[in-house]
Each structure stands twice: as C-alpha cells, then as structure tokens.
Amino acid sequence: GISILENLKEPVYEIYPNPSRGQLHVDFNSPVITDYNFSIYDLNGKKMFSCDKNVAKVNNFDVNLEFFENGLYNCVVTTNESVYSKSLVIIK
C-alpha cells in the first residue's frame, strides 16, 4: 500500500473561486513542495500565466484573470516529480 510519507509528496493545492469572475486564489497546503511552477493554459495549449515558487517564495498567491476571456482553462503545477492539473472556469 501507499505509506503516509508517499501521500505527503503529492502537492495538495486549491484554486478558488472556481468558477472565477476575474480573480483567482492559489493555495498550496503542503509544506513538502519546495520548488514548483504554476501555469495557466487555455484550451489551445497557450500559456496565459506562469509563476515559479522560487520567485514567489510563498505557498499562496493571487492571480489577476481580468484580461482572460470567458471559458475553460487548465491550471498546471509542475514539480520535480510530477505534473498536476486542475480545470478552471472563468465566467464574468
């Protein structure tokens, strides 16, 4: 089975509100993540936003989505070990 330590390696992050009206809060509640990239892509795969943890130095931050069109986006967190994706809906 999976040990507790292995479970801790998975970065648990939340994005809210979702659907969003133009502001997104990204919250990492795993202290295990030390280095990651957070990016938002549109459905065509175009990178719309990107932030590195080693630049941000924080486990939570806000993203201004004011200039994003309404629609569906992919929020992707890339760590040294894995890639984690969540869907984001923007409705203004």
C-alpha positions as a printed NumPy array, in Angstrom:
array([[  0.   ,   0.   ,   0.   ],
       [  0.878,   3.664,  -0.028],
       [  2.595,   4.97 ,   3.079],
       [  1.759,   8.293,   4.682],
       [  5.111,   9.69 ,   3.564],
       [  4.336,   8.886,  -0.057],
       [  0.981,  10.621,   0.324],
       [  2.713,  13.749,   1.59 ],
       [  4.757,  14.01 ,  -1.594],
       [  1.656,  14.864,  -3.598],
       [  1.198,  18.621,  -3.616],
       [ -2.267,  19.414,  -2.421],
       [ -3.339,  22.719,  -3.872],
       [ -6.606,  24.539,  -4.222],
       [ -7.764,  27.154,  -6.681],
       [-10.745,  29.3  ,  -5.797],
       [-13.17 ,  30.744,  -6.543],
       [-13.91 ,  28.326,  -9.365],
       [-15.725,  29.428, -11.499],
       [-13.837,  32.722, -11.243],
       [-15.002,  36.197, -12.211],
       [-11.534,  37.659, -12.675],
       [ -9.54 ,  36.863,  -9.538],
       [ -8.024,  33.512,  -8.594],
       [ -6.515,  32.474,  -5.287],
       [ -3.971,  29.65 ,  -5.39 ],
       [ -3.365,  27.903,  -2.09 ],
       [ -0.776,  25.198,  -1.5  ],
       [ -1.427,  23.394,   1.749],
       [  1.524,  21.047,   1.524],
       [  4.771,  22.133,   3.175],
       [  6.566,  19.41 ,   1.224],
       [  6.574,  21.395,  -2.004],
       [  9.72 ,  23.426,  -2.208],
       [ 10.082,  24.059,  -5.911],
       [  7.27 ,  24.247,  -8.44 ],
       [  5.917,  26.089, -11.415],
       [  2.272,  27.14 , -11.58 ],
       [  0.902,  27.865, -15.049],
       [ -2.485,  28.522, -16.617],
       [ -3.141,  27.349, -20.174],
       [ -6.082,  27.934, -22.469],
       [ -7.678,  25.022, -24.308],
       [ -5.346,  25.546, -27.273],
       [ -2.357,  24.961, -25.017],
       [ -1.275,  28.608, -24.989],
       [  0.402,  29.595, -21.72 ],
       [ -1.565,  32.515, -20.255],
       [  0.186,  32.843, -16.884],
       [  3.234,  31.377, -15.184],
       [  4.804,  31.678, -11.731],
       [  7.766,  29.87 , -10.18 ],
       [  7.73 ,  29.07 ,  -6.471],
       [ 11.366,  30.049,  -6.149],
       [ 10.308,  33.501,  -7.372],
       [  7.094,  33.693,  -5.355],
       [  8.6  ,  32.289,  -2.115],
       [  5.091,  31.731,  -0.811],
       [  2.557,  28.931,  -0.558],
       [ -0.387,  31.064,  -1.639],
       [ -0.889,  33.928,  -4.036],
       [ -3.499,  35.678,  -6.158],
       [ -3.694,  35.751,  -9.94 ],
       [ -5.459,  38.563, -11.785],
       [ -7.582,  36.987, -14.538],
       [ -9.114,  40.296, -15.63 ],
       [ -7.732,  40.002, -19.16 ],
       [ -8.753,  36.361, -19.612],
       [-11.691,  35.548, -21.87 ],
       [-14.624,  33.556, -20.504],
       [-14.058,  29.84 , -20.86 ],
       [-12.244,  26.767, -19.621],
       [ -8.563,  26.768, -18.658],
       [ -6.071,  24.28 , -17.256],
       [ -4.109,  25.13 , -14.121],
       [ -0.927,  23.061, -14.103],
       [  1.533,  22.604, -11.261],
       [  4.869,  21.097, -12.252],
       [  7.237,  19.78 ,  -9.589],
       [ 10.468,  17.823,  -9.932],
       [  8.462,  14.618,  -9.568],
       [  5.105,  15.162, -11.205],
       [  2.582,  17.297, -13.056],
       [ -0.803,  18.076, -11.502],
       [ -3.653,  19.641, -13.467],
       [ -6.966,  21.217, -12.446],
       [ -9.666,  22.766, -14.585],
       [-10.609,  26.408, -14.125],
       [-13.745,  28.099, -15.44 ],
       [-13.869,  31.862, -15.984],
       [-17.301,  33.485, -16.147],
       [-17.563,  37.263, -15.954]])
